[in-house]
Amino acid sequence: MTRAALLVVVMGVVAVVVGACGSSVGGEQQASSTTAFKSINCDGTVAVMLPYGRFGATDSVQMNWARVSLDKFNQDHNTLFTFEPSNVDFDAAVGVAEARRIVTNPNLIGVVGPKTSVVTKAVGPIFDAAGLVYVSPSATNATLTDGNLKGFYRVVASDALQGPRMAQFIEKALKPKTVLVVENDEPYSKGLADSIVETLTAEGVLSQRITVSLEQKSYQDVVALVTDSVNVVAMPLLIATDAQRLANQLRAGGKYPALIGGDSLFVGAFSAPGAYVSTYAPDASKLSEGREIINLYQSIFGTFEAYGGPAFVAMQVVLTAALTACQANGDVSRSAVTKALPDVRFESRILDSWVAFDERHELKDAVVHIYQVGPRGFELAD
């Protein structure tokens, strides 16, 4: 059976598994403590524009988390929301085609995703024209919330926070001589690289940059730039396996700079010993409050990946807005969900924080953590 087929089969049984867990399975709090949702049979379809069915480092993880979230929400609130997968990773053309397809669904009330900033920029105008909200679990480019994308929200910190956080950690903890910043020519990577370099420059730290291709096989040009004066390599790369390949080739070339990557590397596929990774979501497997949800996820999909947790939260955001609208007047239209979403507020066990949005549709009080790859996986470093 292919992985894609396996995912479809698993999706079919998630609701059964969640239902069987009953009250013994804890869930995320769906609203503030002052709001008590009564049971009501609200319905509508949420599209999930995230990848699945391939064998990439993060592939299917976010999609799986979103599905678990929807089924858990339905169980907790006696709702009938449904799920439409839209298989898009970082290809903007594929995203545009999928966006045009899913907006024609008259039952569609909102979107979880996209995964990447480049796709978000491409599909945002299509979703805006269709009156849809779209909540990303991982699109971090700072310009996405400049006001041009009306329906865009995210449940993670933007690169306006992540880049300076990485640069400050480099300056304080890694004793840099010169920092080599390795980036891809796409919005997420370039935006994060810009932010890192800007902060390093302000701190008086020397840096140089090199651009590499997505899924590049040889990094000998990068290895050659790591001289005695370059003791830190920052890797705001989009694909975790690319970063792992670069780390391997540096080691093979006898080069041992300190390594630090962005949030897209917070997955098991990136395992360079001693490397650092910034991330907007903590490792929920190490949080006692989120243990029940993780046990549920692992009982269905097996291996846990912390990277996908924000997709659980993004789905909660859309569904909480839909339920609020439905409770108010029975209206679960796109416009009603759009109106309700800015006021969504709940405590997330996955993010270990409250979820609420500012006027730019950014997550309020977002934080960025620094983890280090250790013998037992990622360990909190700062």
NUVEXRO-537845 format. One record per residue (C-alpha): residue number from 0; residue in one letter; x, y, z. Coordinates in Angstrom, 1 decimal, always signed. Example, Ala and Ser with C-alpha at 12.3 -4.5 7.8 and 13.67 -1.06 7.14 Angstrom:
2
{n 0; res A; px +12.3; py -4.5; pz +7.8}
{n 1; res S; px +13.7; py -1.1; pz +7.1}
END
This chain:
382
{n 0; res M; px +0.0; py +0.0; pz +0.0}
{n 1; res T; px +1.4; py +3.5; pz -0.9}
{n 2; res R; px +1.7; py +6.1; pz +1.7}
{n 3; res A; px -1.0; py +8.2; pz +0.1}
{n 4; res A; px -3.4; py +5.2; pz +0.2}
{n 5; res L; px -2.5; py +4.6; pz +3.8}
{n 6; res L; px -3.3; py +8.2; pz +4.7}
{n 7; res V; px -6.7; py +7.9; pz +3.1}
{n 8; res V; px -7.4; py +4.7; pz +5.0}
{n 9; res V; px -6.3; py +6.2; pz +8.3}
{n 10; res M; px -8.4; py +9.3; pz +7.7}
{n 11; res G; px -11.4; py +7.1; pz +7.4}
{n 12; res V; px -10.8; py +5.6; pz +10.9}
{n 13; res V; px -9.7; py +8.6; pz +12.8}
{n 14; res A; px -13.3; py +9.6; pz +13.8}
{n 15; res V; px -13.9; py +6.1; pz +15.1}
{n 16; res V; px -10.7; py +6.1; pz +17.1}
{n 17; res V; px -11.4; py +9.5; pz +18.6}
{n 18; res G; px -15.0; py +8.6; pz +19.4}
{n 19; res A; px -13.9; py +5.4; pz +21.1}
{n 20; res C; px -11.5; py +7.4; pz +23.4}
{n 21; res G; px -14.5; py +9.1; pz +25.0}
{n 22; res S; px -14.0; py +11.3; pz +28.0}
{n 23; res S; px -10.7; py +9.7; pz +28.9}
{n 24; res V; px -9.0; py +11.7; pz +26.2}
{n 25; res G; px -8.2; py +15.3; pz +27.1}
{n 26; res G; px -8.5; py +17.9; pz +24.4}
{n 27; res E; px -7.6; py +21.5; pz +23.8}
{n 28; res Q; px -9.8; py +24.1; pz +25.4}
{n 29; res Q; px -11.9; py +25.5; pz +22.6}
{n 30; res A; px -12.7; py +28.9; pz +24.0}
{n 31; res S; px -11.9; py +31.2; pz +26.8}
{n 32; res S; px -13.0; py +30.2; pz +30.3}
{n 33; res T; px -15.9; py +32.6; pz +30.1}
{n 34; res T; px -17.4; py +30.8; pz +27.1}
{n 35; res A; px -19.3; py +27.5; pz +27.4}
{n 36; res F; px -20.3; py +26.1; pz +24.0}
{n 37; res K; px -23.5; py +24.0; pz +24.1}
{n 38; res S; px -23.8; py +21.0; pz +21.9}
{n 39; res I; px -25.2; py +21.9; pz +18.5}
{n 40; res N; px -25.1; py +20.2; pz +15.1}
{n 41; res C; px -23.2; py +22.8; pz +13.1}
{n 42; res D; px -21.6; py +21.8; pz +9.9}
{n 43; res G; px -19.5; py +23.0; pz +7.0}
{n 44; res T; px -16.3; py +21.9; pz +5.2}
{n 45; res V; px -12.8; py +23.0; pz +6.0}
{n 46; res A; px -10.2; py +22.6; pz +3.3}
{n 47; res V; px -6.7; py +21.7; pz +4.4}
{n 48; res M; px -4.0; py +22.9; pz +2.0}
{n 49; res L; px -1.1; py +21.0; pz +3.3}
{n 50; res P; px +1.1; py +18.2; pz +1.7}
{n 51; res Y; px +0.5; py +14.5; pz +2.0}
{n 52; res G; px +1.4; py +11.2; pz +0.2}
{n 53; res R; px +5.1; py +11.7; pz -0.6}
{n 54; res F; px +8.1; py +10.9; pz +1.5}
{n 55; res G; px +9.4; py +14.3; pz +2.5}
{n 56; res A; px +10.6; py +15.0; pz +6.0}
{n 57; res T; px +7.4; py +16.9; pz +7.0}
{n 58; res D; px +5.1; py +15.4; pz +4.5}
{n 59; res S; px +1.6; py +14.3; pz +5.8}
{n 60; res V; px +2.5; py +15.4; pz +9.4}
{n 61; res Q; px +0.6; py +18.6; pz +9.3}
{n 62; res M; px -2.3; py +17.0; pz +7.4}
{n 63; res N; px -2.6; py +14.3; pz +10.0}
{n 64; res W; px -2.5; py +16.8; pz +12.9}
{n 65; res A; px -5.3; py +18.9; pz +11.2}
{n 66; res R; px -7.5; py +15.8; pz +10.8}
{n 67; res V; px -7.0; py +14.7; pz +14.4}
{n 68; res S; px -8.0; py +18.2; pz +15.5}
{n 69; res L; px -11.2; py +18.2; pz +13.4}
{n 70; res D; px -12.3; py +14.9; pz +14.7}
{n 71; res K; px -11.6; py +15.8; pz +18.3}
{n 72; res F; px -13.5; py +19.0; pz +17.9}
{n 73; res N; px -16.5; py +17.3; pz +16.4}
{n 74; res Q; px -16.4; py +14.8; pz +19.3}
{n 75; res D; px -16.2; py +17.5; pz +22.0}
{n 76; res H; px -18.9; py +19.7; pz +20.5}
{n 77; res N; px -21.3; py +17.4; pz +18.7}
{n 78; res T; px -20.6; py +19.2; pz +15.5}
{n 79; res L; px -20.5; py +17.8; pz +12.0}
{n 80; res F; px -17.7; py +19.6; pz +10.3}
{n 81; res T; px -16.0; py +17.8; pz +7.4}
{n 82; res F; px -12.5; py +17.9; pz +5.9}
{n 83; res E; px -11.3; py +18.4; pz +2.3}
{n 84; res P; px -7.6; py +17.7; pz +1.7}
{n 85; res S; px -5.8; py +19.8; pz -0.8}
{n 86; res N; px -2.3; py +18.3; pz -1.5}
{n 87; res V; px +0.0; py +21.3; pz -1.8}
{n 88; res D; px +3.6; py +21.8; pz -0.5}
{n 89; res F; px +5.8; py +24.5; pz -1.9}
{n 90; res D; px +4.8; py +24.6; pz -5.6}
{n 91; res A; px +2.9; py +27.9; pz -6.1}
{n 92; res A; px +1.4; py +26.8; pz -9.5}
{n 93; res V; px -0.1; py +23.7; pz -7.9}
{n 94; res G; px -1.4; py +25.8; pz -5.1}
{n 95; res V; px -3.2; py +28.2; pz -7.5}
{n 96; res A; px -4.8; py +25.3; pz -9.3}
{n 97; res E; px -6.0; py +23.8; pz -6.0}
{n 98; res A; px -7.3; py +27.1; pz -4.7}
{n 99; res R; px -9.4; py +27.6; pz -7.8}
{n 100; res R; px -10.8; py +24.1; pz -7.4}
{n 101; res I; px -11.7; py +24.2; pz -3.7}
{n 102; res V; px -13.3; py +27.7; pz -3.7}
{n 103; res T; px -16.1; py +26.3; pz -5.9}
{n 104; res N; px -17.2; py +24.1; pz -3.1}
{n 105; res P; px -20.4; py +25.8; pz -1.8}
{n 106; res N; px -20.0; py +24.1; pz +1.6}
{n 107; res L; px -16.5; py +25.4; pz +2.2}
{n 108; res I; px -16.3; py +27.8; pz +5.2}
{n 109; res G; px -12.5; py +28.2; pz +5.7}
{n 110; res V; px -9.0; py +26.9; pz +5.0}
{n 111; res V; px -6.2; py +25.5; pz +7.1}
{n 112; res G; px -2.9; py +26.3; pz +5.4}
{n 113; res P; px -1.0; py +26.9; pz +3.2}
{n 114; res K; px +2.2; py +25.4; pz +4.5}
{n 115; res T; px +4.6; py +27.7; pz +2.8}
{n 116; res S; px +4.9; py +31.5; pz +2.3}
{n 117; res V; px +5.4; py +31.3; pz -1.4}
{n 118; res V; px +2.1; py +29.4; pz -1.8}
{n 119; res T; px +0.3; py +31.7; pz +0.6}
{n 120; res K; px +1.3; py +34.7; pz -1.5}
{n 121; res A; px +0.1; py +33.0; pz -4.7}
{n 122; res V; px -3.3; py +31.7; pz -3.4}
{n 123; res G; px -4.2; py +34.5; pz -1.0}
{n 124; res P; px -5.9; py +36.7; pz -3.5}
{n 125; res I; px -8.0; py +33.7; pz -4.7}
{n 126; res F; px -9.2; py +33.0; pz -1.2}
{n 127; res D; px -9.8; py +36.7; pz -0.4}
{n 128; res A; px -11.9; py +37.0; pz -3.5}
{n 129; res A; px -13.9; py +34.0; pz -2.4}
{n 130; res G; px -14.5; py +35.5; pz +1.1}
{n 131; res L; px -12.5; py +32.8; pz +2.9}
{n 132; res V; px -10.3; py +32.9; pz +6.0}
{n 133; res Y; px -7.1; py +30.9; pz +5.7}
{n 134; res V; px -5.0; py +30.0; pz +8.8}
{n 135; res S; px -1.5; py +28.8; pz +8.3}
{n 136; res P; px +0.4; py +26.6; pz +10.7}
{n 137; res S; px +3.8; py +27.4; pz +9.2}
{n 138; res A; px +3.9; py +30.3; pz +6.7}
{n 139; res T; px +6.2; py +32.8; pz +8.5}
{n 140; res N; px +7.3; py +35.4; pz +5.9}
{n 141; res A; px +6.8; py +38.8; pz +7.6}
{n 142; res T; px +5.2; py +40.5; pz +4.7}
{n 143; res L; px +2.2; py +38.1; pz +4.6}
{n 144; res T; px +0.5; py +40.3; pz +7.3}
{n 145; res D; px +1.2; py +43.6; pz +5.7}
{n 146; res G; px -2.6; py +44.0; pz +5.0}
{n 147; res N; px -2.7; py +42.8; pz +1.4}
{n 148; res L; px -4.0; py +39.4; pz +2.3}
{n 149; res K; px -7.3; py +40.1; pz +4.0}
{n 150; res G; px -8.2; py +36.7; pz +5.2}
{n 151; res F; px -4.8; py +35.4; pz +6.2}
{n 152; res Y; px -4.0; py +34.4; pz +9.8}
{n 153; res R; px -1.2; py +32.4; pz +11.3}
{n 154; res V; px -0.8; py +30.5; pz +14.6}
{n 155; res V; px +3.0; py +30.9; pz +14.6}
{n 156; res A; px +5.6; py +33.7; pz +15.1}
{n 157; res S; px +6.6; py +35.6; pz +11.9}
{n 158; res D; px +10.1; py +35.8; pz +10.7}
{n 159; res A; px +10.1; py +39.4; pz +12.0}
{n 160; res L; px +10.5; py +37.6; pz +15.4}
{n 161; res Q; px +12.3; py +34.4; pz +14.3}
{n 162; res G; px +15.2; py +36.1; pz +12.5}
{n 163; res P; px +16.2; py +38.4; pz +15.3}
{n 164; res R; px +15.8; py +35.6; pz +17.8}
{n 165; res M; px +18.2; py +33.4; pz +15.8}
{n 166; res A; px +20.7; py +36.2; pz +15.3}
{n 167; res Q; px +20.7; py +37.2; pz +19.0}
{n 168; res F; px +21.3; py +33.6; pz +20.0}
{n 169; res I; px +24.2; py +33.3; pz +17.5}
{n 170; res E; px +25.7; py +36.5; pz +18.9}
{n 171; res K; px +25.3; py +35.6; pz +22.6}
{n 172; res A; px +25.9; py +31.8; pz +22.6}
{n 173; res L; px +27.9; py +30.8; pz +19.5}
{n 174; res K; px +30.8; py +33.4; pz +19.7}
{n 175; res P; px +30.7; py +34.1; pz +15.9}
{n 176; res K; px +33.7; py +35.3; pz +13.9}
{n 177; res T; px +31.8; py +35.3; pz +10.6}
{n 178; res V; px +28.4; py +33.8; pz +10.0}
{n 179; res L; px +27.7; py +32.1; pz +6.6}
{n 180; res V; px +24.0; py +32.3; pz +5.8}
{n 181; res V; px +22.8; py +29.6; pz +3.4}
{n 182; res E; px +19.4; py +30.4; pz +1.8}
{n 183; res N; px +17.0; py +29.3; pz -0.9}
{n 184; res D; px +15.6; py +31.7; pz -3.5}
{n 185; res E; px +12.0; py +31.6; pz -2.2}
{n 186; res P; px +10.0; py +33.9; pz +0.2}
{n 187; res Y; px +10.3; py +32.0; pz +3.5}
{n 188; res S; px +14.1; py +31.4; pz +3.2}
{n 189; res K; px +15.0; py +34.8; pz +1.8}
{n 190; res G; px +12.8; py +36.7; pz +4.3}
{n 191; res L; px +14.3; py +34.8; pz +7.3}
{n 192; res A; px +17.8; py +35.2; pz +5.9}
{n 193; res D; px +17.2; py +39.0; pz +5.5}
{n 194; res S; px +16.1; py +39.2; pz +9.1}
{n 195; res I; px +19.0; py +37.3; pz +10.4}
{n 196; res V; px +21.6; py +39.3; pz +8.5}
{n 197; res E; px +20.0; py +42.6; pz +9.4}
{n 198; res T; px +20.1; py +41.8; pz +13.1}
{n 199; res L; px +23.7; py +40.4; pz +12.9}
{n 200; res T; px +24.8; py +43.6; pz +11.2}
{n 201; res A; px +23.2; py +45.7; pz +13.9}
{n 202; res E; px +25.0; py +43.6; pz +16.6}
{n 203; res G; px +28.3; py +44.2; pz +14.7}
{n 204; res V; px +28.7; py +40.5; pz +13.6}
{n 205; res L; px +30.2; py +39.8; pz +10.2}
{n 206; res S; px +28.2; py +37.7; pz +7.8}
{n 207; res Q; px +28.1; py +36.5; pz +4.2}
{n 208; res R; px +25.4; py +34.9; pz +2.1}
{n 209; res I; px +25.1; py +32.2; pz -0.5}
{n 210; res T; px +22.0; py +31.0; pz -2.3}
{n 211; res V; px +21.4; py +27.3; pz -3.0}
{n 212; res S; px +18.6; py +25.5; pz -4.9}
{n 213; res L; px +15.8; py +23.5; pz -3.4}
{n 214; res E; px +16.7; py +19.8; pz -3.2}
{n 215; res Q; px +20.3; py +20.6; pz -4.3}
{n 216; res K; px +22.5; py +17.5; pz -4.2}
{n 217; res S; px +26.0; py +18.9; pz -3.9}
{n 218; res Y; px +27.0; py +21.7; pz -1.6}
{n 219; res Q; px +30.8; py +21.8; pz -2.3}
{n 220; res D; px +30.5; py +25.5; pz -3.1}
{n 221; res V; px +29.2; py +26.1; pz +0.4}
{n 222; res V; px +31.8; py +23.8; pz +2.0}
{n 223; res A; px +34.5; py +25.8; pz +0.3}
{n 224; res L; px +33.3; py +29.0; pz +1.9}
{n 225; res V; px +33.7; py +27.6; pz +5.5}
{n 226; res T; px +37.2; py +28.8; pz +6.2}
{n 227; res D; px +38.9; py +29.4; pz +9.6}
{n 228; res S; px +37.1; py +32.7; pz +9.9}
{n 229; res V; px +33.7; py +31.2; pz +9.4}
{n 230; res N; px +32.6; py +29.4; pz +12.5}
{n 231; res V; px +28.8; py +29.6; pz +12.3}
{n 232; res V; px +26.6; py +28.4; pz +9.4}
{n 233; res A; px +23.0; py +29.6; pz +9.6}
{n 234; res M; px +20.6; py +27.6; pz +7.4}
{n 235; res P; px +17.2; py +29.2; pz +7.0}
{n 236; res L; px +16.4; py +26.5; pz +4.4}
{n 237; res L; px +12.9; py +25.3; pz +3.4}
{n 238; res I; px +13.5; py +21.6; pz +3.3}
{n 239; res A; px +14.9; py +19.7; pz +6.2}
{n 240; res T; px +16.6; py +17.0; pz +4.1}
{n 241; res D; px +18.5; py +19.7; pz +2.3}
{n 242; res A; px +19.9; py +21.0; pz +5.6}
{n 243; res Q; px +20.8; py +17.5; pz +6.7}
{n 244; res R; px +22.6; py +16.9; pz +3.4}
{n 245; res L; px +24.6; py +20.1; pz +3.8}
{n 246; res A; px +25.5; py +19.2; pz +7.4}
{n 247; res N; px +26.7; py +15.8; pz +6.2}
{n 248; res Q; px +28.9; py +17.3; pz +3.5}
{n 249; res L; px +30.4; py +19.9; pz +5.8}
{n 250; res R; px +31.4; py +17.1; pz +8.2}
{n 251; res A; px +32.7; py +14.9; pz +5.4}
{n 252; res G; px +34.8; py +17.9; pz +4.3}
{n 253; res G; px +36.3; py +18.2; pz +7.7}
{n 254; res K; px +34.4; py +21.4; pz +8.5}
{n 255; res Y; px +32.8; py +21.7; pz +11.9}
{n 256; res P; px +31.1; py +25.1; pz +12.3}
{n 257; res A; px +28.2; py +25.6; pz +14.7}
{n 258; res L; px +25.0; py +25.0; pz +12.8}
{n 259; res I; px +21.6; py +26.7; pz +13.3}
{n 260; res G; px +18.4; py +26.4; pz +11.3}
{n 261; res G; px +14.9; py +27.7; pz +11.1}
{n 262; res D; px +11.6; py +26.2; pz +12.1}
{n 263; res S; px +11.3; py +24.0; pz +9.0}
{n 264; res L; px +14.2; py +21.9; pz +10.4}
{n 265; res F; px +12.4; py +21.0; pz +13.6}
{n 266; res V; px +11.7; py +17.5; pz +12.4}
{n 267; res G; px +13.4; py +14.1; pz +12.9}
{n 268; res A; px +14.8; py +14.2; pz +9.4}
{n 269; res F; px +17.3; py +16.9; pz +10.6}
{n 270; res S; px +19.5; py +15.2; pz +13.1}
{n 271; res A; px +23.0; py +16.8; pz +12.8}
{n 272; res P; px +24.5; py +16.3; pz +16.3}
{n 273; res G; px +24.8; py +19.6; pz +18.3}
{n 274; res A; px +23.0; py +21.7; pz +15.7}
{n 275; res Y; px +20.5; py +24.3; pz +16.8}
{n 276; res V; px +17.0; py +24.9; pz +15.5}
{n 277; res S; px +14.6; py +27.7; pz +16.1}
{n 278; res T; px +10.9; py +26.9; pz +16.4}
{n 279; res Y; px +7.6; py +28.7; pz +17.1}
{n 280; res A; px +6.0; py +25.7; pz +18.8}
{n 281; res P; px +7.6; py +23.9; pz +21.8}
{n 282; res D; px +8.1; py +20.1; pz +21.7}
{n 283; res A; px +4.6; py +19.2; pz +22.9}
{n 284; res S; px +5.8; py +15.7; pz +23.7}
{n 285; res K; px +7.7; py +17.2; pz +26.7}
{n 286; res L; px +4.7; py +19.2; pz +28.0}
{n 287; res S; px +2.6; py +17.4; pz +30.5}
{n 288; res E; px -0.5; py +19.3; pz +29.6}
{n 289; res G; px -0.5; py +18.1; pz +26.0}
{n 290; res R; px +0.2; py +14.5; pz +26.7}
{n 291; res E; px -3.3; py +13.2; pz +26.1}
{n 292; res I; px -3.5; py +14.7; pz +22.6}
{n 293; res I; px -0.1; py +13.4; pz +21.7}
{n 294; res N; px -1.1; py +9.9; pz +22.9}
{n 295; res L; px -4.2; py +10.1; pz +20.6}
{n 296; res Y; px -2.1; py +11.2; pz +17.6}
{n 297; res Q; px +0.5; py +8.4; pz +18.2}
{n 298; res S; px -2.3; py +5.8; pz +18.6}
{n 299; res I; px -3.4; py +6.6; pz +15.0}
{n 300; res F; px -0.3; py +7.7; pz +13.1}
{n 301; res G; px +2.6; py +6.2; pz +15.1}
{n 302; res T; px +5.6; py +8.4; pz +15.2}
{n 303; res F; px +5.1; py +11.9; pz +16.8}
{n 304; res E; px +6.5; py +15.0; pz +15.0}
{n 305; res A; px +6.4; py +18.2; pz +17.0}
{n 306; res Y; px +6.5; py +20.2; pz +13.7}
{n 307; res G; px +2.9; py +19.4; pz +12.9}
{n 308; res G; px +1.3; py +20.5; pz +16.2}
{n 309; res P; px +0.4; py +24.1; pz +15.0}
{n 310; res A; px -1.8; py +22.5; pz +12.3}
{n 311; res F; px -3.9; py +21.1; pz +15.1}
{n 312; res V; px -4.2; py +24.6; pz +16.5}
{n 313; res A; px -4.9; py +26.2; pz +13.0}
{n 314; res M; px -7.9; py +23.8; pz +12.6}
{n 315; res Q; px -9.1; py +24.7; pz +16.0}
{n 316; res V; px -9.1; py +28.4; pz +15.1}
{n 317; res V; px -11.3; py +27.9; pz +12.0}
{n 318; res L; px -13.7; py +25.6; pz +13.8}
{n 319; res T; px -14.0; py +27.8; pz +16.9}
{n 320; res A; px -14.9; py +30.7; pz +14.7}
{n 321; res A; px -17.4; py +28.6; pz +12.8}
{n 322; res L; px -19.0; py +27.3; pz +16.1}
{n 323; res T; px -19.2; py +30.8; pz +17.5}
{n 324; res A; px -21.0; py +32.0; pz +14.4}
{n 325; res C; px -23.3; py +29.0; pz +14.5}
{n 326; res Q; px -24.1; py +29.5; pz +18.2}
{n 327; res A; px -24.9; py +33.1; pz +17.5}
{n 328; res N; px -27.5; py +32.8; pz +14.8}
{n 329; res G; px -27.1; py +29.4; pz +13.1}
{n 330; res D; px -25.1; py +31.0; pz +10.3}
{n 331; res V; px -21.9; py +29.0; pz +9.3}
{n 332; res S; px -21.4; py +30.9; pz +6.1}
{n 333; res R; px -18.0; py +32.1; pz +4.9}
{n 334; res S; px -18.8; py +35.7; pz +5.9}
{n 335; res A; px -20.0; py +34.7; pz +9.3}
{n 336; res V; px -16.8; py +32.7; pz +10.0}
{n 337; res T; px -14.7; py +35.7; pz +8.7}
{n 338; res K; px -16.5; py +38.0; pz +11.1}
{n 339; res A; px -16.1; py +35.7; pz +14.1}
{n 340; res L; px -12.4; py +34.7; pz +13.6}
{n 341; res P; px -10.7; py +37.9; pz +14.9}
{n 342; res D; px -12.3; py +37.4; pz +18.3}
{n 343; res V; px -11.2; py +33.7; pz +18.7}
{n 344; res R; px -9.4; py +33.1; pz +21.9}
{n 345; res F; px -8.5; py +29.8; pz +23.6}
{n 346; res E; px -5.8; py +28.2; pz +25.6}
{n 347; res S; px -3.7; py +25.8; pz +23.5}
{n 348; res R; px -2.0; py +22.8; pz +25.1}
{n 349; res I; px +0.0; py +22.2; pz +21.9}
{n 350; res L; px +1.5; py +25.7; pz +21.8}
{n 351; res D; px +1.6; py +26.0; pz +25.7}
{n 352; res S; px +0.0; py +29.4; pz +25.4}
{n 353; res W; px -3.2; py +31.3; pz +24.7}
{n 354; res V; px -4.2; py +31.8; pz +21.0}
{n 355; res A; px -5.5; py +35.2; pz +20.0}
{n 356; res F; px -4.8; py +37.6; pz +17.2}
{n 357; res D; px -3.8; py +41.2; pz +16.9}
{n 358; res E; px -5.1; py +43.7; pz +14.2}
{n 359; res R; px -2.5; py +42.4; pz +11.7}
{n 360; res H; px -3.8; py +38.8; pz +12.2}
{n 361; res E; px -0.6; py +37.8; pz +13.9}
{n 362; res L; px -0.6; py +35.5; pz +16.9}
{n 363; res K; px -0.4; py +37.7; pz +20.1}
{n 364; res D; px +2.6; py +37.2; pz +22.4}
{n 365; res A; px +4.2; py +34.7; pz +20.0}
{n 366; res V; px +7.5; py +33.3; pz +21.1}
{n 367; res V; px +10.4; py +31.6; pz +19.4}
{n 368; res H; px +12.3; py +28.7; pz +21.1}
{n 369; res I; px +15.8; py +27.4; pz +20.4}
{n 370; res Y; px +16.3; py +23.7; pz +20.5}
{n 371; res Q; px +19.5; py +21.6; pz +20.1}
{n 372; res V; px +19.8; py +18.2; pz +18.5}
{n 373; res G; px +20.9; py +15.8; pz +21.2}
{n 374; res P; px +21.2; py +12.0; pz +21.6}
{n 375; res R; px +17.5; py +11.8; pz +22.5}
{n 376; res G; px +16.2; py +14.2; pz +19.9}
{n 377; res F; px +15.6; py +17.9; pz +20.3}
{n 378; res E; px +16.4; py +19.4; pz +23.7}
{n 379; res L; px +15.4; py +23.0; pz +24.8}
{n 380; res A; px +18.5; py +25.2; pz +24.6}
{n 381; res D; px +17.2; py +28.7; pz +25.1}
END
